[in-house]
């Protein structure tokens, strides 16, 4: 965003052919490099801060689904015809 104005200003100052112009050119080039590095550092810092954040809390629906997805399945009951009938003679 600031790279183009700094670049054009530095080229204008270099074209002045005076020592002050060359000094300004180098100062502007250094400033552009510093801004670029700062932007990269801030981008990395934002990613690192997101990595340090607590994980988002699950909704109750997700918790119930996870519970039933990992719950032990009880053994199946035998069909009613296979059970011994205590009332039989």
C-alpha positions in Angstrom: 0.0 0.0 0.0 2.7 2.4 0.9 5.3 0.8 -1.4 4.4 2.7 -4.5 4.4 6.2 -3.0 7.7 5.5 -1.2 9.2 4.1 -4.4 8.1 7.1 -6.5 9.3 9.5 -3.8 12.6 7.8 -3.6 13.1 7.9 -7.4 12.2 11.6 -7.4 14.7 12.3 -4.7 17.4 10.3 -6.4 16.9 12.3 -9.6 17.7 15.6 -7.8 21.5 14.7 -8.0 22.3 16.3 -4.7 23.6 14.6 -1.5 20.4 15.3 0.3 18.4 13.7 -2.5 20.6 10.5 -2.3 20.2 10.5 1.5 16.5 10.9 1.2 16.4 8.1 -1.4 18.2 5.7 1.0 16.0 6.7 3.9 12.8 6.1 1.9 14.1 2.7 0.7 15.0 1.7 4.2 11.5 2.9 5.4 9.8 0.8 2.7 11.9 -2.3 3.7 11.1 -1.7 7.4 7.3 -1.4 6.6 7.4 -4.6 4.5 9.2 -6.5 7.3 6.8 -5.1 9.9 3.8 -6.3 7.9 5.3 -9.8 7.6 6.0 -9.9 11.4 2.5 -8.8 12.2 1.0 -11.4 9.9 3.0 -14.1 11.6 2.2 -12.7 15.1 -1.5 -12.9 14.3 -1.3 -16.5 13.3 0.7 -17.4 16.4 -1.8 -15.6 18.7 -4.6 -17.7 17.1 -2.6 -20.8 17.8 -2.3 -19.8 21.5 -6.0 -19.2 21.9 -8.2 -21.6 23.7 -10.1 -24.0 21.4 -13.6 -23.1 20.7 -16.2 -24.7 23.0 -18.3 -27.4 21.4 -22.0 -26.9 21.2 -24.2 -29.2 23.2 -25.3 -30.9 20.0 -21.7 -31.8 19.1 -21.1 -33.0 22.7 -24.1 -35.3 22.6 -23.1 -36.6 19.1 -19.6 -37.3 20.3 -20.9 -39.0 23.5 -23.2 -41.4 21.5 -20.5 -41.9 18.9 -18.1 -43.2 21.5 -20.5 -44.8 24.0 -20.4 -48.5 24.7 -23.2 -50.3 23.0 -25.0 -52.6 25.4 -25.6 -56.2 24.3 -28.8 -56.8 22.4 -31.7 -58.3 24.4 -32.9 -61.7 23.1 -36.2 -61.6 21.2 -39.3 -62.2 23.3 -39.8 -65.7 21.8 -36.3 -66.9 22.9 -36.8 -65.8 26.5 -37.9 -68.5 29.0 -41.4 -67.8 30.0 -42.0 -68.2 33.7 -45.7 -68.6 33.3 -45.4 -71.6 31.0 -46.7 -75.0 32.5 
